[in-house]
Amino acid sequence: MKYDGRNGAKAYIAYKGKVYDVSDSFHWKDGNHHVLHDTGIDLTEAMKQAPHGEYVLEKFPVVGIMIDEGKKDS
């Protein structure tokens, strides 16, 4: 995966439709968050169980917006 945080690659995660660059976070070292979550995935559901709120993502840059490729414009 291109943005999995491994071998010097950028580490990206998604949450509520936004893609965040967490590459500089110690908590996402080597593309993994405390051996619980890998980068390159949507963490919207997983964050519901997190001991912290979504405010932790505010310090990371938003690098993209997810789109639903299954939706077609009318």
C-alpha positions as CSV (number, residue, x, y, z in Angstrom):
1,M,0.0,0.0,0.0
2,K,1.4,3.4,-1.0
3,Y,0.5,5.3,2.3
4,D,1.0,2.6,4.9
5,G,3.8,4.2,6.8
6,R,6.2,1.4,6.2
7,N,9.7,1.7,4.6
8,G,9.6,5.5,4.7
9,A,6.2,5.9,3.1
10,K,3.7,8.5,4.3
11,A,1.1,7.2,6.8
12,Y,-2.5,8.1,6.0
13,I,-5.7,7.3,7.8
14,A,-9.3,8.2,7.1
15,Y,-12.0,9.4,9.5
16,K,-15.5,10.7,8.6
17,G,-14.6,11.2,5.0
18,K,-11.3,13.0,5.5
19,V,-7.9,11.6,4.9
20,Y,-5.2,12.6,7.5
21,D,-1.5,12.4,7.3
22,V,-0.3,10.9,10.6
23,S,3.3,10.3,9.4
24,D,4.8,12.5,12.0
25,S,3.0,10.9,14.9
26,F,4.9,8.7,17.3
27,H,1.6,6.9,17.9
28,W,1.6,5.8,14.3
29,K,5.1,4.5,14.1
30,D,5.8,2.2,11.2
31,G,2.2,2.4,10.0
32,N,0.6,1.0,13.1
33,H,-1.2,2.5,16.1
34,H,-0.4,0.7,19.3
35,V,-0.6,-2.7,17.5
36,L,-4.4,-2.1,17.1
37,H,-4.9,-0.3,13.9
38,D,-3.0,-0.1,10.6
39,T,-2.7,3.0,8.4
40,G,-4.3,3.1,5.1
41,I,-7.8,2.3,6.5
42,D,-11.0,4.2,7.5
43,L,-11.1,4.5,11.3
44,T,-14.5,6.0,11.6
45,E,-16.0,3.0,13.3
46,A,-12.9,2.2,15.4
47,M,-12.8,5.7,16.8
48,K,-16.1,5.0,18.6
49,Q,-14.2,2.7,20.9
50,A,-11.2,4.9,21.4
51,P,-10.4,6.3,24.8
52,H,-10.0,9.7,23.2
53,G,-12.2,11.8,20.9
54,E,-11.8,12.9,17.3
55,Y,-10.1,16.1,18.6
56,V,-6.8,14.2,18.4
57,L,-6.9,14.3,14.6
58,E,-7.1,18.1,14.6
59,K,-3.3,18.4,14.8
60,F,-2.8,16.4,11.6
61,P,-3.1,17.8,8.1
62,V,-6.0,16.8,6.0
63,V,-4.6,15.6,2.7
64,G,-7.7,14.4,1.0
65,I,-11.4,13.8,1.0
66,M,-12.9,10.3,0.4
67,I,-15.5,9.8,-2.2
68,D,-17.9,7.0,-2.6
69,E,-17.1,5.6,-6.0
70,G,-20.3,3.6,-5.9
71,K,-22.4,6.7,-6.1
72,K,-23.2,8.1,-9.5
73,D,-24.3,11.7,-10.2
74,S,-27.8,12.0,-11.4
